[in-house]
Every structure is written in structure tokens, then in C-alpha cells.
Amino acid sequence: MILSRRNFIKSTVAASCVLPFSGVCNVAKGGASIDDALDVSIFSKHLQFLDYKETGRMAAELGFDGVDLTVRPKGHVLPENVISDLPRAVSDIVGSGSTCKMITTSIESVNNPHDATIIKTAGELGISYYRAHWFKYAKDLSMIQSIDKYQNQITELGELNKKHNIVGCYQNHAGTKIGASFWEIHKLLEKVDPKYFGTQYDIRHATVDSGYSWSNGLELLRDQIKVIVLKDFKWGKVGDKWKAVNVPIGDGMVDFDKYFKLLKSYGLNPPVSLHLEYPLGGAEKGKYEITVDRKVVYDAMKKDLKAIRLLWKNA
């Protein structure tokens, strides 16, 4: 029964994203056309107040193409329970009318037993992509030495990914960890097989960290993009400090029109993970219990999804 269930889930999920290992779904490689609608998954961090079945059901009901499932500490699936819980989670999500093509993890190294088990289990289930954890600069190494160290870890992960037919992704994230700047990610991915490890491109963090030059970074990483994250922000004064304040799609500073036009000009239509990081009663932080009516969260998701689809269509 276990093998039968795994085969069912694998075939169902795999059918939802053709040629995941070609890098990205694009015209030249036979995937989604740039004129097709975006394939948008909802980040399950914002639905962690629901069980697996309800998460899948709500994702489908709200109009999402799938679920980007959190498989990490304080996530929907805990790393130590991945062998038992990830197959059940995917089965419940698929059985509720949705898909699970991607997961978000804290994967760092093949030498971490949980990390290797997540990759193996996800591969067996037909999941196409996982987002890895972020690396910190080592205090006893130079910046370049730190990147070289983690470059080797990424290369080893790529080899394990190949064995289990899954693609790893490193997200660009504003701040001081490795990957805030595009050159860091470009350097990090230099040695790994590009078919099995690339980047999860986040336009919100790109705009925060790079201001006017984010398009240069996009040009640099275009061939390494596997999945993209969509969210928005604006600068605002919180107390006596200026901070990046998260807002609904279209209410902030991200130039989605330019971004989508550039993606289309590159022939890219990659799978999307939609994040809602603005205040939603704790749902934005992945709380298991929220302080607002669930309809508030669902309405926000529908609004952002509608905005994304319209922006893509018009770009």
C-alpha cells in the first residue's frame, strides 16, 4: 500500500509540471509559454493554522495551482517526521484537489541526516523543487572563503539531488547573509550542476537590497532561475527607523510591470510561490493559531493572486 500510494502521488505531482529539470518552464525548452498564465502556489507558511487536507482544499478553492509546503522547523511538516508526514501531507493535498510541486526547507548539507532524508523522500514523491536554507558568513573566514566553503556544500547537494531527481534552490534574501547580493549567489552556484541546483528569485528582496540595479542581478542570474517568489513592500518609518514594510501586491515599490516584461523577454515563465508577509493576524508569520477571522486571510490571498495574474497578463 505504501509503494502504491507513493507511485500515485509521484505520477500525479509530476504530471503537473513538465520538464522540471530543464531549469525553468519556458518556450525554448518545451515548458509553459510566456503567454500562459503563471503557475502559482501558495506558501503554506500562511496556512499553517490548517491541516494538510484543508490546506490543499483552500489552495484549490482560492484559485492557486498548488501548495509550496513548509518542511522545516515550525513548518507544516517537521524535518524529524518527514518519512511519515511528508507522504501523508502530499497525499492529502493532492487528494483535496491541489498539487505540491515545491517545498520550503532548512536544508544545508548532505551530512545532515534530516536534510538527506527530506531530499530522498521528496524525490520519491515526485516533488520537483525545494528551497534550501540560507548560509551565514563564517566569522573566522573571509567573505570569499565562506562562499567557497558553502559552494562545496551546494555542489554535494546537487549530486544528491541528481540521484533523487529533484532541483534545489537558493533564495536571494536582503540582509547580511550570503545571497543578499546577486554576485554571491552567482559565485555560490558556479560549480554545481545547473540542472539540479539554481536560485529561487525573489523580486521583493531584490528591490530592497539592490534598489535601481535589481535588473542587472536578474540578467546575471536569469539562466539559474528555477522558481520565483512574489511579494511587495515599501519603505516606511517604524518608530524612529526606516524599514522595509511588507504590503499587498501592487501597493508597494516592486516594479512588477518591468519585472514581468523582462521575464517574458528572456522567455521565462517559472513556477511561482506567493508570499503574504504583511499583517494577517499571525498567518504572515506561520502561526498555528491566528487572531483574525480566516476569511481575512483567504480574501488577502485571493486579492494578491488576482493582482499577480492581471499584472502578468498585461506585461
Secondary structure, DSSP 8 states (H G I E B T S, - for coil): -HHHHHHHHHHHHHTTSS-GGGSS-BTTTTS--TTS---EEEEGGGGTTS-HHHHHHHHHHTT-SEEEEEESTTSSB-GGGHHHHHHHHHHHHHHTT----EEEE----TTSHHHHHHHHHHHHTT--EEE-------TTS-HHHHHHHHHHHHHHHHHHHHHHT-EEEEE--SSSSTTSSHHHHHHHTSSS-TTTEEEEEEHHHHHHHHGGGHHHHHHHHGGGEEEEEE-EEEEEEETTEEEEEEE-TTSSS--HHHHHHHHHHTTB---EEE---S-STTGGGT-SS-SS-HHHHHHHHHHHHHHHHHHHHH-
